Amino acid sequence: MKKLRLLLFEKCNRSCSGCCNKQFDLTSLPECTDFSQYDEILLTGGEPMLEPWLVLDVMKEIRETSSAKIFVYTAWVRDLFASRAVMMLADGMTVSLHDQSDVQPFLAFASFCEDLDRSKRLNVFSGITIDEVPV
């Protein structure tokens, strides 16, 4: 299975010490315009959901030329309508909860999208408590 991790941009609302993007010189990474050779495409950033309409445009472009599964990796699901629109076009989404303030927006998002038959994954950082995790 051939996977592509597509970094859409550097912009992020956090400064995580363990950020995987700090491993790269993002300006020197190659630009990918041919998605046809991939089985899975992982959309990430920075924080992709800071620009959800860009994410939607990229997913539409991928869908035009590829049958790859598309997964979005995010920690920002505060705009419920934009997040749902992305979730509807994606094959799945992984949401990371970095701090306690992320819990309520995530629970609202999970409830708002519970009817969507998509892959849903949750990463919970240390110290976060969730009273009830939606299924």
PyMOL commands that set and color helices and strands:
alter all, ss='L'
color gray80, all
select helices_A, chain A and resi 20-23+26-28+48-50+52-65+80-89+100-112
alter helices_A, ss='H'
color red, helices_A
select strands_A, chain A and resi 3-7+40-44+69-74+92-97+119-124
alter strands_A, ss='S'
color yellow, strands_A
deselect
rebuild
show_as cartoon
